[in-house]
């Protein structure tokens, strides 16, 4: 190869590298406001219509393959609503702009530097970038899912048989989330305790039924992604706190169709997975206004008149919500750990909110095992406490096991309210106190 050719190739590589390393404020705007100049469209798709078994063939290219299959079989239908912007909180956008160009990946997966708060990487992903998938994973991990804190209270899991439609078991929980770092709204900002190792914590308490009452789960995630979570489990019948073994995060949690690793779409470390960006797609995703969908008056109604999203269609396994055509990043994750029960997950990450409303999960043999739907409600059309939060509200969830024809549905009241999530809740001592 001629010297001039070598130099040209080196210069081209340097230019490409510089382009990847030099995000702009325009990138920030495109990342957070993808519909500013127009929304995606598809021939024949219109607001108010329903994609069903009779017309689904013409919409195959805007459906993920599992939803296409389920609609084709007549298991569910998909009411269509207009594409709308789910604006995240301006403080999160500002934190992103303030950190622009300061964040970089380390040599190994799970290493990152320069992040304080906001979205780490705002450039459009490229298949020419071998670490594009990893960057998307970091955007999700440091995303604004539930904001600085949230309480899902009460939270009902129903274990259902898809063929008979029978509800085999109902559990009632409290779920709580708290960010220790990357905080943009709740004082102190950007971190709760300077010098503390924790990034985020999750606390779960089972309220019903009696045989699992007061089972508690606490996950404390380190800011160092390569460090194992501090995870604890309190079992009421044992009346003691014990550390959760690493392999238990991939067990069926309390007999449901969900693993702990499944929570929120993916509840693990970036370093636990190999990440592959598969492309960008306009695809139907469950985004809606809570006050415009079918609600379930029997499962929960409180003094505010709040009612949870209804479940229906085959086996009562599908949230009865509207779907929008939205820009999504298709991201594949495959476990690093040998012996993992999952061979891969295919996530459809909403490009605006970086929530994961759709995930298809494949077993160790590579066969479709489960499919996950996490409905996303606009906070401005939800509870008063959620208005102005800029949080895309998880609302109406199902995990469907297509091999066993079982599902676990989740119906709940999600609240972005710091008063419900004190720091003391996310401690081992709290688990012991609650267990007495």
Buried (B, 14 or more C-beta within 10 A) or exposed (E): EEEEEEEEEEEEEEEEEEEBEEBEEEBBBBBBBBBEEEBBEBEEBEEEBEBBBEEBEEBEEBBBEBBBBBBBEEBBBBBBBEBBBBBBBEBBBBBBBEBBEEBEBEEEBBBBEEBBBBBBBBBBBEEEBEBBBBBBBBBBBBBBBBBBBBBBBBBBBBBBBBEEEEBEBBBBBBBBBBBBBBBBBBEEBBBBEEEEBBBBBBBBBBBEEEEBBBBBBBBBBBBBBBBEBBBBBBBBEEEEBEEBEEEBBBBBBBEBBBBBBBBBBBBBBBBBBBBBBBEBBBBBBBBBBBEBBBBBEEBBBEEEEBBBBBBBBBBBBBBBBBBBBBBBBBBBBBBEEEEBBBBBBBBBBBBBBBBBBBBBBBBEEEEBBBBBBBBBBBBBBBBEBBEEBBBBBBBBBBBBBBEEBBBBBBBBBBBBBBEBBEBEBBBBEBBBEBBE
